[in-house]
Amino acid sequence: MMNRVVTTLTVTAMLAAGTLANAAVTPEQANDLKTTLTPLGGEKAGNAAGTIPPWEGGMTTAPSVEMKGDVPVELFPGEDPLYSINANNMAQYTDKLTEGTQALLKKYPGSFRLDVYPTHRTAAAPTWINNNTYENATRCKNIAEGMSVENCFGGIPFPIPQAGSEVIWNFLLRIESEATEFRFSNWVTSSDGSRSLATLNEQNWQHPYYYQEGSPESWSGKYFMQRFATIDPPFKAGESLVIHDSINPDSPRQAWQYLVGQRRVRRAPTVAYDTPDFVASGANYFDEVMGFLGHPDRYDWKIVGKKEMYIPYNANGFITASVEDALVTNHLNPDKLRWELHRVWEVEANVKTGKRHAVPKRRFYFDEDSWLITLMDGYDAEGKLWRTSQIPPFVVPSIPAVVMKPAVIFNLQAKTMSAIQLLNDEEYRVVARKPETFYTGDAVAAESMR
């Protein structure tokens, strides 16, 4: 056991220094996914303090509670917080709080707090995805200077990551069902605390990377397709957007937009990176959706290390609350948001030489069990903390997986909040996939003309 601990610490140190960036994962290393690591690459053991339990298979069946779509409303009925972290006692916990979380505690001392609950490692995946993840460990390669992958399919591509670019690909190719559909709302809070609805939308998602009958040879390289239509407010009703994301570093995103006033579909090449997100009234950038949405080519990605942090987790109670209960004046309602202690991969992203981005430096915190981004801090050109995001993951046992959709982006300098893709008052459903022709600009145009 001591050798294993020493090896883990040594590898983490080498990763942080970047010395393992080109190292291969051997079959012997991959076998750790069947012993000391979870099938997706997390450390199976708990921590020495006992505050993080061992992973014991995750949550694969729904508890006997009310369901909202495919989301259990409560995962652990009757469980109370162990303690709360607020502006007065945060000094005891700063080593496990991100800089952004600390900033929110200081900015809103009278209302913002973290209710810390017992840690539950609910992340799971279907057996066939676990098997693909094991195969990916030795066959999947990070190519094009980290900007693409090859020989991957149907599982986490790099469950034993050797570089920061592999971690972000683990997120982009995270566990998803073949298809989902749901409504979501985007809300914007101004500096005076007033809140307004930006849009209410109907959305379909599809994930060709997770077509169960697929393979590395047959996969097209598209990993994400979405189509949504705005239904409120009335002046935007009928607008539609289609997005395809792929591993092609030369053409990573294709997007089409239907505008009611023009009654036509047009290409939308600017729906990416740091373009203001018009679906949320421009209050956040397109690549801040879900923590990070899009291609990683504008950044150099570096693993800082692995650490224990307080992160939002098992947030089913928040996801299924009403909008009025989920949001308070300047932030999410601490009565509804569950925080837990988990091990995370901290990855720093800095803008590449010759590239540009409005947020030149970011720090991401990836849950070790699911590879989901749970928190993100963004820094301005002077290196000052500017933005911070919370992306609360929730459990969908019918997949089974821990997944995420809503994200909340705080502009700390402007004192605004953008809460996007909220599922509150709506239902998230796992559904059968549609023909891929559904996810085209032509299909949107044909339907809009009816």
Stockholm file with secondary structure:
# STOCKHOLM 1.0

chainA/1-450         MMNRVVTTLTVTAMLAAGTLANAAVTPEQANDLKTTLTPLGGEKAGNAAGTIPPWEGGMTTAPSVEMKGDVPVELFPGEDPLYSINANNMAQYTDKLTEGTQALLKKYPGSFRLDVYPTHRTAAAPTWINNNTYENATRCKNIAEGMSVENCFGGIPFPIPQAGSEVIWNFLLRIESEATEFRFSNWVTSSDGSRSLATLNEQNWQHPYYYQEGSPESWSGKYFMQRFATIDPPFKAGESLVIHDSINPDSPRQAWQYLVGQRRVRRAPTVAYDTPDFVASGANYFDEVMGFLGHPDRYDWKIVGKKEMYIPYNANGFITASVEDALVTNHLNPDKLRWELHRVWEVEANVKTGKRHAVPKRRFYFDEDSWLITLMDGYDAEGKLWRTSQIPPFVVPSIPAVVMKPAVIFNLQAKTMSAIQLLNDEEYRVVARKPETFYTGDAVAAESMR
#=GR chainA/1-450 SS CHHHHHHHHHHHHHHHHTTTTTCCCCHHHHGGGGTTBCTTSCBSSCCTTSSSCCCCSCCCSCCSSCEEBTEESCSSTTCCCSEEECTTTGGGTGGGSCHHHHHHHHHSTTTCCEEECCCCCCCCCCHHHHHHHHHHHHHCEEETTTTEEESCCSSCSCSSCCSHHHHHHHHHTCCCCSEEEEEEEEEEECTTSCEEEEEEEEEEEECGGGCTTCCTTTCCSEEEEEEEEEEESGGGTTCEEEEEEESCTTSCEEEEEEETTTTEEEECTTSSTTSBCGGGTTSSBGGGGGGCCSCCTTEEEEEEEEEEEEEECSTHHHHTSCHHHHBCSSSBCTTTCCEEEEEEEEEEEEECTTCCCSSCEEEEEEETTTCCEEEEEEECTTSCEEEEEECCCEEETTTTEEECCCEEEEETTTTEEEEEEECTTSCEEECCCCCGGGSSHHHHHHHHTC
#=GC SS_cons         CHHHHHHHHHHHHHHHHTTTTTCCCCHHHHGGGGTTBCTTSCBSSCCTTSSSCCCCSCCCSCCSSCEEBTEESCSSTTCCCSEEECTTTGGGTGGGSCHHHHHHHHHSTTTCCEEECCCCCCCCCCHHHHHHHHHHHHHCEEETTTTEEESCCSSCSCSSCCSHHHHHHHHHTCCCCSEEEEEEEEEEECTTSCEEEEEEEEEEEECGGGCTTCCTTTCCSEEEEEEEEEEESGGGTTCEEEEEEESCTTSCEEEEEEETTTTEEEECTTSSTTSBCGGGTTSSBGGGGGGCCSCCTTEEEEEEEEEEEEEECSTHHHHTSCHHHHBCSSSBCTTTCCEEEEEEEEEEEEECTTCCCSSCEEEEEEETTTCCEEEEEEECTTSCEEEEEECCCEEETTTTEEECCCEEEEETTTTEEEEEEECTTSCEEECCCCCGGGSSHHHHHHHHTC
//
